[in-house]
Each structure stands twice: as C-alpha cells, then as structure tokens.
Amino acid sequence: MSYQPDKKILKNYASVMVDFALGRGKGVKKGEVVYLVYDAAALPLAISIYERILEIGAHPIVKEAREEFEKIFFDKANDEQLKFTPKKYLKSLVDTIDHRLYLIAPENPFLLKDVDPKKIVLANSSRQILKKWLFEKEDKGKLTWSLCLYGTEGMAKEAGLTIEDFWQQIINACFLNEESPIEKWKKVFSEIEALRKKMNSLPVEKFHMISKDTDIYISLGEKRIWQGGRGANIPSFEIFTSPDWRGVNGKIYFDFPLYRYGNLIKDIYLEFKDGVIVKAKAKKNEKLLHEMIRQKNADKIGEFSLTDKRFSKINRFMANTLYDENFGGDWGNSHLAIGSSYHDCYSGNKNKMKEKDWKKLGFNESVEHCDIINTQQKEVYAILKNGVKKLIYKDGKFML
C-alpha cells in the first residue's frame, strides 16, 4: 500500500482548502456548488474534502482524472478528436459552479514523455473557449478556484526525496501540523497583504532584475496592481502582477527545471525585445520549449512574480510548479509566466473591459500560462516615474 498521511493531516488539509482557500479566504458557503477534480492518487484527500463540502451544506460535483486515459487519448486520437470541444457541456458546467478545486497528484510525471508535443499543443488550443468562460465568470466575482498537491512516489522520486520527506514539505508549506492551520494562513496572508500595499503605493515605471545570466527590464504598464495572498493555490506566498508585455527587454535564465506536458525542460534561457521572445534556449528539451512558445501569444509574458523567503517553508526542489514557484530556500524566487495575463491585476472595473481594452493596456491573452522559475541570488529595482531607482528585493526578501 502506498504512503498516506494520517487522518488529522488530511482533515486539516481539507479544511484549509474548503474553509479558507476557496472563496478568496472566506471559504465555501452553504448552498454553493464546488467542482472537485482530482488525480486518482489523491483519493484519500478527495474523500476528506468531499466530506467537508457536505458538512458545510454545499454541493460537490466530483470528477476523477486518470493518467491512463490521458495517455491513451494522445496515443490514439486524431486531429479532429484532439481539437474537439464539448461546448454545450462545458458552458453548462461553468454556469453551474461557484468554485473549482483541483488536486494535483501525478503518479508518473513523465507519462506523456514520448507524445509528439504538437499533439499536446493542438489539444491545448481546444481549451481556449473554456478558459475564456472561466475568466469571464471570475472577473464578475462569481467564481473562485484553487489548486493543491497530493504527494506521490513518482513525484518524490523525481524530486530526489523519500515520499515521507516529500510529504513533510507539503505539511510544512501548508501549516498542516499547526493547531489552527487557517489562523496561521490568515496571519501569513495579512503580512503578504501589507507588502502588497507597499508595492502598489510605488509610482513604478518599470522594474530591473539582475542575477546570474539575467539582466531584464519589465514595464509595469497602466492601471496595474500587485496581487497575492488570495487562496488561489495552496500554498501561495508569491506577490505577482501582470505587466504590460510590450515593455519587456533583456535576458533571463531559469535555474529550476520545468515540468511541462509530461516532459522536463532544463536550463531555460530567454531573450526579449519589445516584449517578444527573440531567443529561447534550453539544455534539455529545447524543441518542446519552442513548441510551447509557438502557440498564439505564448512568446510574450503574462506574469511577473517575487516570493519572499520569510514566508515560505519550501526549501527543496519539488518537481512541481505549484511548489517550485513558491520556493523559499536561501534566496527566495522570481518567476515569469509566458502566455496569458491575470485580469485581477487590473486596477479598474473588470466588468467594463472588452477584449480590445485588455489588448490596448498590454494584457496578454493566450491558451498557455507557464511559470518558469529562477531561485538564484538577485536584486530587483523599481525605476520610479520620476527616474529614481529604488531597491525593492534582495537576497530573497522584499526591501520595503
């Protein structure tokens, strides 16, 4: 029998996700509909979450995702099947749910290693309409979502950890051993909120990040705000924004491997000119990196993020983006996401925005959103609108 955390840990985990993460820190309410999707290995946690949803008086809709079906799909499906989108079903689902929660638990991180990347990209493009509907409902304040991780032997092996040590990272990161995990999360989020307000008070023109093989300028753009500490993703320690993609210039190196589409991409290096990737290199799986970037608007960025090491207890590589993008370690981390922007990083009324308005402000729209992570020692400066250059992040900590 595979490793399973004890019932107290699972109960605490379920409570954090249902009573806190969903609803932007307010939890699920009686009568609301929760769409729970879980990888098959996460069944023990899924059961605990299902029980908690019912205890609250909410309505769960449950879907189990099995890796075997995904592999068969990419092995057997033709182009028409890869592009098929059950629009009526998906629209009805989006209209019905108030929250969506996904439990990540891949047993074989490299299951799709031998699948042609073009097939995965083609299938990915069919999901654009679903993403659009979800974003629209979220922009109206009628939908919240979150993700969390359930450790498996496959992930632990890839991270170079025992399954017990892998789970200890999850327990530490999510405060699951605390007497009151939710109270701990509230405290951490209040501290993140204080930093977020300080970042949003700065009259920034652009940012300048310097690290080994990294020297990049990122324009903030008009009507932008920083976000963080919202419950979308557990754990979540990052403070992030969606900058004007057109104002990105320079080079950046990512020292953490990227797990994407069942493959591993290592030592990614990107160069930008006027917001567009003009050079993309990787020491492993460079072809896949190029296929990702070839997707519509995936050669532009949708997110710029910084994590303060004082919040995050994650100090080991976890071979999973959810944890690696929240890495604390010695120097914290910064990550860029190629692909779509977050509308929540707009400071105005999202409901009044049309597609042309987002485009005018430099918010990127793409089926892709892929976080790539740099954990090296770095300095980040804010270049203010009056020309003053202010150090805002150094040695893994905000300097505000």
Buried (B, 14 or more C-beta within 10 A) or exposed (E): EEEBBEEEBBBBBBBBBBBBBBBBBEBBEEEBBBBBBBBBBBBBBBBBBBBBBEEBEBBBBBEBBEBEEBBEBBEEBEEEEBEEBEEEEBEEBBEEBBBBBBBBBBBBBEBBEEBEBEBBBBBBBBEBBBBBBBBBBBBEEEBBBBBBBBBBBBBBBBBEBEBEEBBBBBBBBBBBEBEEBBEBBBEBBEBBBEBBEBBBEBEBBBBBBEBEEBBBBBBBBEEBBBBBBBBBBBBBBBBBBBBBBBBBBBEBBBBBBBBBBBBBBBBBBBBBEEBBBEEBEBEBBBEBBBBBBBBEBBBBBBBBBBBBBBBBBBEBBBBBBBBBBBBBBEBBBBBBBBBBBBBBBBEEEBEEBEEEEBEEBBBBBBBBBBBBBBBBBBBBBBBBEEEEEEEBBBEBBBEB
